[in-house]
């Protein structure tokens, strides 16, 4: 059973890219199972920053095969740009990247509709990236989406695309009073895209299941985080897919029995991008300091992230629905500048202590957090590589998380660089 799943446990931006990069050289295959170019995974190697949106972080290891699974939605512009950027840095992509022929394509009308609909929602806006992810998944589930496999048959592709664009043009014209899209231009663009990516296309479902049968090791990589899951997150302020562990099975076409390890990536504090409830958010100097020291600005959009203390009550819920017993703890170095560190261990609502994480936003937006104060540890030497050498207050913080969640922290990221890590 050779599949390990790496997933975000909070609202995304936990540092999954670095963790996948650290582990990739131990796996034969790294496979992305959901989301689109709205995700941004950042990896720093020898001071050089790589920001990947679609291609798994494992591409930075020369012997690792990378897969974009059927559960993703693919923006041709973003994918080609990413491939070109990597190749310009001397990273071989051509023979190491495989893309599912069942993956859905993001079309120009998806991006346009995403931007227009978000702008008309005003205060109820989700805070999307405007990359067309949601509208692409809408088409997927209303069974009018266009998949990569459709590009193989010109007549079928043209027929589907003309139908979709005529429908979207009616919507753009009648509801939003905006310009219509040019059908012929879009057809030409995507046929050119097909020529470029043709060498990468494969039946990745069969490929992965054969790899499992052959005993090869697979690292499944999710985007965003569990609290943004369309089913189990803070709906409707969520993403359009399933970052939770179940998404790995549907997004890659592998059986759940093939998964033998789940690692949850936890940021040592909490952040969120876009709108939606965020119980531990700090609007004072603490929140600003977390943002500044942690460089909490979106790698995809550049938007400042909302920042707050670690929410263990929400993480307990995330652990329950994902079943992770191992944790990769990131950005703990950011907390060394605080005199006191707070951790949320429970919620009160209307004077009563909640037993379970609430599903409705009305409750979640009005909970009062129960905080436990933990001591700070001050600046930590960058050359520390052993857990035993960490300050006692930092170890107390780490062990407090482990005890509350009933999970073990297997590695600790102490900075953005690939070598800034302690294995526990």
PyMOL commands that set and color helices and strands:
alter all, ss='L'
color gray80, all
select helices_A, chain A and resi 16-24+57-60+76-88+108-120+122-124+133-141+148-152+154-174+183-200+204-213+226-228+246-252+256-258+285-293+312-322+332-337+361-364+387-389+392-405
alter helices_A, ss='H'
color red, helices_A
select strands_A, chain A and resi 3-8+29-32+41-45+48-52+65-68+73-75+97-100+104-106+201-202+218-221+259-267+270-272+306-308+310-311+326-330+340-349+352-353+368-375+408-413+421-423
alter strands_A, ss='S'
color yellow, strands_A
deselect
rebuild
show_as cartoon
